[in-house]
Amino acid sequence: MEETRLFLQHFGLEFFGTMLLIILGNGVVANTILKKTKGNGQGFFAITAGWGFAVLVGAMVASALKGVAHLNPAVTFAMVVQQTWFNANGWYLLPALLLGQLVGAIVGQIIVDIFYWKHIKDTVTDQPDFVLAIHSTGPTHKNNFFNFFAEFIGTFVLVSAILAIGKYNTFSLGAWGPLFVGLTVFGIGLSLGGTTGYAINPIRDLAPRLVHFVLPLKNKGSSNWSYSWVPVLAPSAAGLVGGAIFLLF
């Protein structure tokens, strides 16, 4: 009974945290690039800032249980390699975290689409790529090696920062932890986001892309599945490698 309660609790917090992450993150993209919005034309700086705040808010909600606020399978995979948290709390919670992230991202994207539905319809005829862009990432120059490298490095920076905040800080960050992670994502966007759009999170890209795929909208264009493996596999690999490297310290 206790295991069921904890499973549902962890699932719920990851669900709500990831849902808010997508609502605010893809919401700022929608507000910036869709036609006739109040924020149209804000530019890339606004998107990077918005995603930083999205991580801050999502992590604050999901961290109601001490030590848990992944919102990102790459972070979860790093923690799997580290083993410490799962050994202490139970490996049965792993599917709760991953399932919460998946369902939360799907619901969050559906909310964004409903919120901006009129603007999506205003935009889709002339610029269907913009409609895809409020769901998932895409490269400025499509090259599998360089795109994979970009997503790997961006995620490695994120995972390294999260592991350092959680394990190596010499003072108690408490509620400040989500702020530092949000600032890290902001910095990654400003420094490394210009080539692929910095997914740095497999579920952040895959789940909204699935929503785009089933979106009941004419002329929406392709969901670009030929590229979709990059923002899934590269961040996942970075999480595993980052977790393994930090075992050495």
C-alpha positions, 0 to 999 in steps of 0.5 A, a space after each residue: 500500500 505504501 509503495 502504491 502511494 509513493 508511486 502515485 505521488 512521484 508520478 503526480 509530481 513529475 506529471 505536474 512539473 513536466 506539464 508546467 515545463 511544456 506549457 511555459 516553454 513551448 508557450 513562449 515559443 508560440 507567443 514569439 513566432 505565431 501570427 497575431 500574438 501580443 508577443 510576436 517577434 520577441 526574438 530568441 532571447 525571449 525564448 531562452 529566458 522563457 525556457 529558463 523560467 519554465 524549468 524553474 517553475 516546473 522544478 519547483 513544483 516537482 521538487 515537493 518531494 526532496 531530491 526529485 525534480 527530474 522533468 527530463 529522462 536524461 536526468 533520470 538516466 544519470 540518476 540511474 547510473 549514480 544509483 544512490 537515490 534509487 537504491 535508497 528509495 526503490 527502483 520501482 519508482 523509475 517507471 513512475 518518474 518516466 511515465 509522469 514525464 511522458 504524460 505530463 509533456 503530452 498534456 502540457 502540449 495539448 494545453 498549449 495548442 488549445 491556448 494558441 489554437 486561433 493563432 495556430 490556424 492563422 499561421 499554419 497556411 503560410 508557415 507550417 514549420 512554425 507550427 511544428 516549432 512550437 512542438 519540437 526542435 529542428 536544426 538550422 543545418 541538418 547534419 546528423 553528426 553535428 546535430 547529435 554533437 550539439 544536443 549531446 554537449 548541451 545536455 551534458 552541461 545540464 546534467 553536469 550542473 544538476 549533479 553538481 548542485 545536488 551532490 557537490 555544493 558545500 551549502 544547502 541550496 534548498 529551494 534555490 536549486 530550481 533557480 540555479 537549474 533554470 539559470 543553467 538552461 537559460 545559459 545553455 540556450 544563449 550559448 548553445 541553442 542556435 544550432 538545433 534549438 537545444 531540446 536537451 530533453 528527450 521527452 520535451 521533444 518526443 511527446 509534443 512531436 507526437 501531439 503535432 503528429 495527431 493534431 487535427 489540422 489541415 496543411 500542418 506539414 510533416 512532423 519531421 520524424 527523420 530528425 526526431 531520433 537526434 533529440 531523443 538519443 543524444 540527450 539520453 546518451 549525455 545523461 548516461 555518460 554524465 552520470 558515469 563520469 560523475 561516479 569518478 568524483 
